[in-house]
Amino acid sequence: MGILDIMGKINGVLWGTPSLILLFGTGLFLTIMLRGLQFRRLGYAFKLGFSREKEDDAKAEGDVSNFKALMTALAATIGNGNIAGVATAITIGGPGAIFWMWVVGLLGMATKYAEALLAMKYRVKNANGEYSGGPMYYVERGLGKKWKWLAVAFALFGAFAALGIGNSVQSNTIASVMDQSFGISGLTTGIVLAVLTFLIIFGGIQRISTVAGFFVPMMAFLYIGGAILIIILNADQIIPSFKLIFQYAFSPIAATGGFAGIVVTEAIRSGVSRGIFSNEAGLGTAALIAGNARADHPVKQALVAMTGTFIVTIIVCTMTGLVLMMTGFWDPTGGVLSGVPHDAGLEGGALTSAAFASVLGKAGEYIVAFSVIFFGFSTIVGWYVYGEKCFEYLVGTKGIMAYRAVYVFATGLGAVANLAVVWAFADMANALMMIPNLVALILLYKVIVSETNDYFENHYKAAEKSMKKAS
């Protein structure tokens, strides 16, 4: 039995029924306890995230503004999970996987809100004078010392996960597209990415957040703009595409020819695991950057953080899914089911690139290529913050330089690694982070509800007035 088979069996257990129940259950539980806050306060949350920094927030303690915290989080989440991850989910689980991405995203907004709120409430200052927050701190400080083993488990899994989901997966996808579109070898891509990563992450969180604040809006505009153009040009396929998504969310795809078919459980598993990969709700990663934000109340940054899940899943992932549906490239048989012949061997970012190129020609291929490059690299940089915070919790600030060196090495190695192994490792690391974090959120739900009620009963009106004055 090879390493891929072993990892596949481990992922089968980690992403089995108990984990799915824990993930969905936590999101649903928090949605009920917060009375659907992610739907009721979504507009206000976007106003907080994208409005000019208010005087009270500018005076608050923290390392970066709400906007930069959101951009850094989006840099880590709007990545190749939205391009390669969606394509992989559809290839493995069929169009129905998109529906389950939506479900985990909508419920995950409440989960991410809770993570960010607790991160702000229980954050600490490190030896360098910077703030550190995240599941390990709200577990230890919120639940008490007897739960420190859970905090250590999250930090350990998080430090390793950053090397996989946030790093080697991204560099691997970038290398694949660079080879396909420009004929540049994986080794060359890996070396260049490693050097650029070194130059940015050794500048600390301020440099990382500044880079994210510049690149994220630009690259999101490029990719979403291309996807919208394809959707407009294929407007007659919008309704049929949504029908495919809803049909196969609850019905299996029948076997045909040499194709074995896809069962509903695979659609759910693929949609949930890739959905989490793309929006990170439930992983606890949003909390790792939220703790650095400047805000005079934890709820403010929590609301801003939850908008990231909406942007990533409901907007960006849906755009990718629709493009694959409309062009027929969702079909893992190579065209037998969709009636659009294409290379059945394409996967990940290469599949999305081919779908764009089928409508927009070479320009479509370049849109995806440059999106993969910028999305992927910004994710590598953004996820470094996550990994550093976890590693810092385990060994202190003195070990950060060593972690930076390992992270840079993993960037180069990922570019030449086996894609299937890299994705399998990413799935495994995600689950191992998710479980301790979700347990903590459930145990601390009373704190989440109490802080939320305090803000909307005692601070909301004053914050609204301040926001209007600032605008």
N, C-alpha and C positions, 0 to 999 in steps of 0.2 A: 504494500500500500504506500503510495507516494505522499509527499507532504501536502499536496493539493487535496487529496482524498481525505487526509486526516483533518485538515482545516475545514473542509466541507462538512464533515461529521460534527465537528465542534460547533460550527455556525448553525447547523441544523438544530442543535440543542439550545444554543444561546438565543436563537431567533425563533424558538419553538413557541407553543401556545402559552406557557406561563409568562414569558417575556412580553409577548404581544398583549396579553391581558393587563400586565403591569403598565405598559406604555399607554395603551388606550384608556385603561382605568384611571390612571393618574391625570391625564388630560381631561377626561370627562368629569372626574371628581372635582378638580380645580375649577373647571368651567361652571359647575353647579354651585360650588362654594362662593365663587366670585360673581355669580348671577350673570354669566355670559359677558363679562367685562370686555373680552377681546372683540366682541361685536358692538357693544354699546359705546365703547370709548375709542374705537379705532380712529375716527376722524380727529379727535383731540390728540391722540398719540402721534399722528403724523404731523400735526401742528407743532407739537413739542420738539419732534426730531428735526424738522427742517426750518423752523423759525430761527431768527437771529437770537444769539445767546442773551438771555435777560440779565439784568443787573444783579438780581439775587443769586442766580446760578453762577455768574461770573465771580462772585465773592465767595461762593461755596468751596469747600475743600475738595480736591481731586486733581488728577493729572491732565485730563483732556476734556473737551466740551462734549455735550450730549451728541452733537452731530459727528464729531470725530470718533467717538466711541461706536456710534452706529455704523460709520463708514468702515472702521476697522473690523467690526463684526461681520459686515456685509462682504468685506474683502475676503474673509475666511469662509463665508457661506455661499456667496455668488461665485461659484467656481465651476470646476468641471463636473461636479455632481449634477449641475443643471444642464450640462451639455452631454457629457459621456454617461453620467449616472442615469439620466432619464432614458437614454438610448439603451443602456444595459438592462434597465428595469423592464422596458417594453419587449426587448428581445427574449428575456427569460420568462417574464410573467404576462406578456401580451398587453393590449391596450388598457385592460382593466386595472393594471398597476397604477395608471395615472389617477384613477378615482381614489385608490387607497393612499396615494400621495396627498391628495386634497384633504382626506379625512385626518390623517396624521398631522397635516399642516395646520388645519383649523383648530383642532384640539391642542396642538402643540403651541399655539399662540399663548394659551393660558399657562402652559408649562414654562415657556421661556420667560413670560412675565414674572412668574414666581421665582425662577432662578435669579433673574436680575435684581429683583426686590431684596431677596435674602443676601445677595452678594454685596449690595450697598449697605445693608443694615449691619452686617457682621464683618466688614472689611477691616484690614489692619494696615499699618504703615510698616514697610520693611526697612532694612538697614540702610538702604540708599535714599530713604525719604519718599519713596513711591508707594502708592496704595496697592495692596494685594487683596483680591477677593475671589470667591469661587466656592464650589461645593465643599472643599476640604475645610474652609473656614466656617461656613455656616453649619456644617456637621459638628465640628469640634466646639464652637462657641455657642451654637444654638441648642444642640442636643446634649452637650457635656462631654467630659473627658472619657467617659466609658464607651463612647462611640468613636473614639479617635481611630480605631482600626478601620472603620468605614471611610474616614477621611483619607487615611494613608492609602487604602485600596484605590480610591478614585484618583488620587494624585499619581500613583504608580501607573495605573492604566492610562491616564491622560498624557503623561510624559511619553509613553510608548505610542499612543494613538496619534499624537502630533507627528511622529516620524512616518506614520502610515497614511491615514486619511488626509492629513493636512499637508503632506510633503511628498512622499514617494509616489502616491497615486497621482498627484498633480503633475509632477515632473515626467512621469511615465506617459501620461496623456499628451502633454506638450510635445514630448519627443516623438510620439506616434504621428501626430499631425504635422510636425515639422518635417518628418521623413516623407510623409505622403504628399504634402503640398509643395515643399521646397527642396526635397532630396537631401536634407541635412541629416547626418548620422546621429543616432542616439547618444553616442559618446561625446560628440561635439556639443550637442544641446545640453547634456548633463554638466559639462565643464562650465559652459557659459552661465547656466542657471545657478550653479554652486557659487561662482564668483559674485554674481549680482546679489544673491541671498546674503553672502558674507558682508558685502558693502552696506546693505540696509539694516540687517538685524544687529550688527555691532554698533549701530547708532542709537539703540534703545527704543523704547515705546513711543517717544515723541516723534522720532524720525519715521517709525512705522506708521503711526496714525496720520502723519502729514502725507506720506506717499499714498496711503489708502484714500484719504480725502480727495486727492487729485485724480487717481486712476479709476476708482469705482464708478462715479457718475459717467465718466467718459466711456468706459468699456460697456457699461450696462446700456447706454444709449445706442452704441454700435450694434450690439447683439439683438436687443429687443427691436430696434428699428428694422433690421434685416428680417426678423421673424414676422413682424407686422406686415411688411411688404409682401412676403410670401402668402400670408393669410388673406390679404386683400386680393391678390392675384388669383387666389383659389377660394374665393368667398362661397362658391357653390358647394364646397366640401366641408364647410363649418359644421352644419347640422349632421351630416353623415359621420363626421369624425367624432362628435360628441356621442352619437349613437353607439359607435364602436366601443368607446370608453365605458359607457354605462352597461352595454350588453355583456362585455367580457369581465366586468367587475364581479358579476354574479353567475356567469356561465362559463364553462370550460371551452377552450378552443379545440375542436375535434382533430384527431390525427388524420393526416392525408399524405399519401405517398410514403416517403421515408421520414416524414415529420411525425414525432411521437405525440404531439398535442401538448396543451398546457392546461393544468387543472386550476381551479379557483384559488386553492391554498397557495399556489405558487405566485399568483397575481398579488395576493395579499402580502406574502412574505417579501416579494421583490419591491412592491410599492412602498411598504413600510420601511424596509432597510435602506432603500435608495432615497426615500423621502427624508429620513433622518440624516442620511449622508449629505443631502443638499441643504436642509434647513437647520439641522443640529438640535432641534427642540427635544429636550429630554436628556441630552448628553451632558448638560451642565457647562458647556463651553462658553455660552453667552455670558454666564456669570463671571468668567475669568477676565473679561475685558470690561464688563459693566462696573466692576468694582473700582475702576480707575476714573470713572466719569465724574464730572462736576455737577452736582445737583443738590438743592437744599432739602430734598425729601426723597427717600428710596423709591417711591411710587413713580416719580417723574422718569427716572432712568428705566424703570421696569416697563413703563408704557412705550418708551422709545424702542427698547429692545424687542418688544413683541412685534413691532412693525416689520422688523427684519424677516421674520418667518412668513408674513403675508407677502412681502415683496418677492422673496425667493421661491416659495412654493406656488402660491396662487397666481403670480404673474409670470415669473421667468420659467419655471418648470412647465407650466401650462403652455407657454409659447413653444417650447421645444417639442412637447408632446403633440401639439396641433400640427406643427410642421411635419413631423414624422407620420402622423395619421394622413394628412392631406396628400403627401407625396407617395404614399404606399410603402415607405421604407420601414414601417413598423413590422412588416411581415418577415418572420425569421426563416420562412421557406424560400426566400429569394424571389417572391412574386406569385407563387401558386395561389395564395389566399387573397392577396390584394389586387392581383391582375397587373401589377407594375414590376416587370422583371428588373432585378438588381443583384449585385453580388451578395450571396447569402453569407459569405465569410466576413463581411464588414461588421465591426463591433465598436462600441464606445463612441469616442469623438469622431472617428472616421466615418461611422454610420450617419451621424448628424451632419457632418460636412458634406457627404454625398447627397443627402436630402436637400440641403440648401443649394448645392450646385445644380441639382436637377431642375430647379426653377430659375435661379439667378445666374447660372453658368459659373465661370471662373470667379466672378465677383462674390458669389455665394460661398464658394470654397474658401476664399480669402477672409470673408467676414467671420466664418467659424474658426479658421486658422488663427487669426489675430485675437478673436475672443478667447479661444482656448489658451493662447499664450498669456494674455493679460489677466484673464480670470484665474488661470492656474497659478501664475506667479504671485498675484496678489493674495491668493489663498495660502500659498507657501509662507509668505511674509506674515499674514494675519494669524495663521495657526502657530507660528513660532511663539507669539505672545502667550497662547494657551499652554504650550509645552513648557515654556519658561516658568510660568506661574506654578504649574504642577511640580516641576523639578525644584523650584525654589522652596516650596513647602516641605519637600523631603529632605533637602540637604542645606538649605540656606542660600544666601546670595553669593557666597564664595564659590559655589560650584557652577554658576551660570556660564562662565566662559567655556568650561568643558562641554556643557550641553550645547552651546552655540556651535562648537566645532563638530560635534556628532551630527547636529541638525544639518549643517552645510554638507557634510559627507553623505548623509542620507538623500539629500537633494540630487546629488550627482549619481548615486547608485540607483535611485528609483528610475532614472531615465533609461537604463539598460536592463532593468529587471523584467521578469515575466509578468504580463498584465494580469493573468488569472490569479497568480499567487498574491500579487499586490492588492487586488480587490478583496480577496478572501481574508487577508490580514486586516484590511480596513474594516470589513464587516465585523470581524471578531473583536477588534479593539473598541469599536463603537458600542457593542453590546456590553462589554466589560466596564465601560465608563457609565453607561446608561443606568444599569441596575442599582449601584449604590446611590446615585444622584436621585433617582425617582423615589427610593425608599426614604431619603432625607426630606424630600418635598412633601410627601404624605405625612410624615411625623411632625413637620413644622407648619402645617396648613393653618393653624390658629394664628400664628405670627403673621402669615401672609394676609389673611383676612383682616386682622386687627390693623395692620399698617395701611391697608387699602381703605378701610372705613375711616381711619384717622385723616388721611389725605383729603378724601372727597367731602368729609364733614367739616374739616377745620382749615384746609389750605387751598382747596380747589378754586374758590371764587377769587381769592387774592392773586393766585397764579394766573388766572384768566385775565384779570385786570392788568397785571404786570406785562403779560404777553401783548395785549392790545397797545399798551403804552410804548413798548419796545418797537412795535411794528409801525 
